[in-house]
Amino acid sequence: MNCEIEFLPVGDGCKPGDGIVVRYGDQLAWELMVIDGGHLDCGKAIVSHVQNAFGHDAVISHAVVTHPDADHASGMREVLAGLPVNNLWIHMPWQSAAAARPYFANKSWTDEGLAQELRREYDIVGDLVDLAAKNKIGIHQPFAGTSIGPFRVLSPFQNLYPYFVSQFDRTPTPDQAALEQAGFWIGKPPGFLAAIFDKAAAKVQKWTTETWDNELLKDGGITSASNETSVVLYGDFGPGRRVLLTSDAGIWGLTMASCFANNSGLPLQDFMFVQIPHHGSRRNVGSTILNGILGSIRAKGTAPHSCAFVSAPKEDDTHPRKMVLNAFIRRGYRVSATQGKKIVFWGGFPARPGYGPLPELPFATQVEDYD
């Protein structure tokens, strides 16, 4: 099976987001997926792009909202309204209210009251669900083990989702003690990464020199709980043709994805294409998790074997982090960024008119230092 993965430019200036169009099948019989809709204006651009590239009668088999942040979810309203869509895949936090309730600080919540509060706070998700129901679009929650077209969902785990919901930015105050007792306080990385958590830092103060043999990227970065519930997608399009789409997943999300893949017999470390998480933020990756998912650092001068794309705003001085790009390059990936332009990984489909050679980002000897 062929695949075509197209990253569209999302946001103006330094505003980030994701908008991805995937075509899969063969040259005469293919289907389309849209993964995230970016901001509202991006959603309109996705509709226009799909119609211009694939015809005004093009149908979206699957629309996936990876997590409820506005820079991924808002534009999907335009996609559902402007294109025929068969299935919407989206997490509905209010459906986890009963399981999440013990992990909120306010113990007076009822299941129903908390569910109503979660739906009110995540009104974009509620709007999408209502619009899908109105348009008779199938509505599904994408948890680990689910199949979406040619992809398997690796993360998040359905039984762990309530722990994350209680720590979302727009939900009521969490009960940190209860979450720490359960082992799912997001302020601390999971399992083997917990011991090195304190080594991570957050702010850039200066630049520093990095060489191929001296990777400065640290383990133990922390991103938001909603990012950690990002849908991680694994596609197998034949021998040597595997794809990993990560959205904004961080150490927790990528660890869940790695565990599910290993337990399900899905090979890692041999991808032809990978999405760099969260616009190239170093809070989402570290050397240890990248070694597990991508493989260890290759010898300097070894030819790259795969491609990695990152959605990054055109005028953002902090994304993508050069330190993160270097980490992917060391592990055998040719790296490219949107930065105001659409970029495509063809994956067996013939190139469409209007696309030139794909610019690659070089290995950087000067990277952002930790404070």
N, C-alpha and C positions, 0 to 999 in steps of 0.2 A: 504494500500500500504506500502511496506517496503522501507527503504532507507539505504544506506551505504555511509558514508562520510569519505573519506580517505585524510588526510593531508600528503603531501609528503615533505621531507626535502628540503628546497630551499636555495641555496647559500652556500659558504664555509666560514669558519671562522666567521666573524661578519657581513657578507653581508645578508640582509634580503630579503624577497620576499614571494609570495604565489603561491601554486600549489595544487589544490584540485580536486579530482576525485569523482564524485557522481554517485552511481548506484541506480536506483529506479524501482519499479515494484514488481514482485514476483519472486520466485526462478526459475520458468520456462520461464518467459517472463519479461525481464528487459531492460532498456535503460541506456545509459551513458551520463554524462555531464562532461566537464572539465571547471573548474572555475579558470582562470588565468594560465599563463604559466611560471611564475617566470622569471629568467634570461635565456639566450640562452641555456646554458648547462642543465638547469632544464627542458626545453622543450624537449630535447632529452631523458632525463630520464623519463619524462611522457610518451612519445611514447613507450619506451621500457617496462615500467611498465604496461601500458594498454595491450600491446600485450602479455606479459608473464602472466598476471593475468586473462585476458578475451578472449584470442585467437587472432591470427593474422588477423582474419576477423572481429574483433570488430569494431563497428561503433560508432562515437560520435554523438549523436543526437543534442547536443547543446554545443558550445564552447563559453564561456562568458569571455570577458575582462572587468574587473570591472571598471578600469580607466586607463589612458594612461601612468602611471609611468613605467619606464623600468623594475623594479623588478616584475611587474605583466604582462606586455605585451610582452616583448622580446621573451620569450620562446614559445609564442603561434604561432610564425612563424613555428617552428619545428612541432608543433601539426598539423597545417593545411597542412603542406607538407608531414607529415609522417603517418597520419591516415585519414580514410574516415570521413568527417565531413559534417553534413547536414545543420547546421545553425551556423552562427557567429553573436554574439551579442556584439556590440561595439559602443561607442559614437564616432562621427566624428565631432570634434570641428569646422572644417571649415564650416559645414552646419549651424552653428549658427552665422556666421560672421555678417550678416545683423542686427540681433537682438542685438549682442554684441557691434557693432561698436560705439554707443554713449558712451560706458563706457571705451573707450581707450583715453589716453591723447592726442594722435595725431589725430586731427580732419580732417586731409587731406586724411585719408584712404577712399578708395572706398570699396563697398561690395566685389567686385571681387578681388581687391588687398589684402584686409585683409584675405579673404578666402584662397588665394594662400599662404600668409605668414603663416597662421595657419597650413595648410597642410605641408608646408616645415618644420616647427618647429616640428611637430608631425609626422615625417617620419615613425616611427614604426607603427603607426596606419594606415598611408597611405599604407605601405607595406602589412599589414594584409588585408586591404580592397581589394587591387589589387590582392593578392594571392587568396582570397576567390572568387573574380569575375572570375579569371582564372580557378579555380577548380569548378565553377558552384555551389558554396556554397551560400545559402541564407544569406543576410546581413541585420541586423536589429539593431535599436538603442533601448537600454533597459532603458526606462523611467518608472516612477511610473505608475502602472496600467497594465503594460504589463505582460503577462503570458509567462514563459519559462519552458516548461515541467510541472512539478508539482509545480513550484514556481511562486509566484507573486512578481513583482518588487515593493518595497516600496519607493525607493529613487534612483536617484534624480528626482525632478519635471522638466518636459520638459520646462515649462515656466520660471523657475528660472535658468536653465543651463547657458544661456548667461552671467548672472552676474558672475558666477564662472569662465567661460572661460576667461573673461577679466582679471582675477587675477591669472591665471595659471603661474607657474614659468617660462615657456618658451614662453610666449606670450608677445607682446609689452606692454609698460608701461600703467597701468590702470589709469583711471581718478578717483582718490579717492573721490573727492568732489561729483562727479555725483553718485558714488556708495553709499556714505554715505547718500546722499539725497534720494536715492531710498530705503535705508535701508538694503543694501546687501554688505556692506564692510566686508570682511572676517576677518578683524582684531578685530571684535567685535562679540561676540556670539549673537544668535538670541533671541528675545523676552524676556522671563522671566529670561534668563541667563545674559542679558546685565548688570544688576545692580551689579552682583558679579564678573564681568570680571576682575577687578583690583586685585582680591584676588589670581589669578593664578600666578605661577612663573615658570621659565623654567629650571633652572640649579640645578643639584644635588651638594650639598656642603658636606653633611655629612649624617650619618645614624641616625635614631631616633626610639624610641620604639612606637609600635602601639598595641593596645589591641582590642579584639573583639568589645567592646562597645565604642571604640573611633576611628572612621574612620577618617583618616587624608587626604584622597583623596579630592582635591578641585574641585569645579566647575569652568567653565570659561576657560578651556584650548583651545589653538588655534593650529590647524594643517593646512596643505596647502589646497589651493582651489581645486587642483586636487584630493586630498584625499576626500574632502567633496562631490565630484561627484561620489564617489564609488557606485556601484550597491549594494543595500541591498536587499537580497532575503528572502522571507518568504515562507516556505513550510509547508503544512498541510497534514500529512500522516494518519490522523484519530484521534479519540478522545485521547487526551493526548500525541499526537505524532507530535508536532510542532517543526520547525527548523528555526533558524535565522542565516543567513550568512551575515557578516557585512563588509568584506574586510577592507579597511583603513578609513572607515567613521568616522568623528569626531562629535562634538556637532551639527553643522549645519545638516550634513547628517542624524544623528540619530534622530534629532528633526523632520526633514521631514518624515523619516520613521515612527516615532511614530504617527505623525499627520495623515498620509495616512492610517495607520492601524486602528486608532481609528475612522476615518471618513468612513472607508469601512467595519466596523464591524468585523475586524480581531483581535481576542483576543491576547493581550500581556500578559506578566508575567506568562506564563504557557508553557515554552519551554522544550522539552526533550533534546535539543542540541542548543548551541549558540557558534558562533565564537567570540573570544575576538578580538576587532578591532586593526588594525595597530601594530601587533606584541607585543601587551601589553603595548603600549605607554599611559602614563597618560595625554597626550595632547588631547586625543580623547574621554575620558569619564570623568564623574564626578558623585558624589553621586546622584544628582537630576535626571539626564537622566537615570542612571541605575535603580533608584527606579521606574521610569515610564515604563521602558522596561522589567525589570526583576522582579520587586517587591521589597518590603522593606526588610531591614535586618532581618534575622530570629534569634530566640533565640539561644544563644550559646549551642552547644551540639545537636541541631536538625540535624537529618540525612539528607544528601544531596539528592535532588530529580532529578537532571539533570546533564548533562556533558557540559563542555566548553573546547574548544581547542584553542590553540594559535600557530601560526607559528612564530618561533623564531630561530635565528641563533645559532649554537652550541657554538660559542666562543664570544658572545656579552654580555658584563657585564652590559648593561643598558636595555636590552629587554629580557624577559618581566619584567616590573616593579613589584616588590613584592607588592607594594601598590595596584596595579590594580588587581593582582591575589587575594589578600585578599578580595577586594570588591566583586568579583564574588563568592568566597567561602562563605562569609557572607550571600549571597543571595541564597544559596542552591545548588551551583554548585561544582561538582568534576572537578578539573582543571588539564589539561595535556598539555604539550608543545612538539613540534617536536624536536628541539634542536639536529639535526643531524639524526633523525630517523623518519620513517613513523608511523603514528598512525591512528587508525580506530575507528569510531563509527559505530557499526553494524546495529542498527535500524531495526531489524527483520530478516535480512539475516544471515544465518549460518556463523560462522567464517571460514575464509580460512586458509590453512596451512601456517606456517611461522610466525604467530603472537602469542606473549605471553601476559601475563597480562599487562594491561595498567597502567604504573606508574602514580601516582597522586602527584601533588605538594602540600606541606603542607602549612598551615597558618603560615605566618612569623611574628615573634614578632619584628624583626628589619627590617625597610623599609627605602627606600631612602627619605631623608628629602628634602624639598624645601629650596631654599636660602632665 
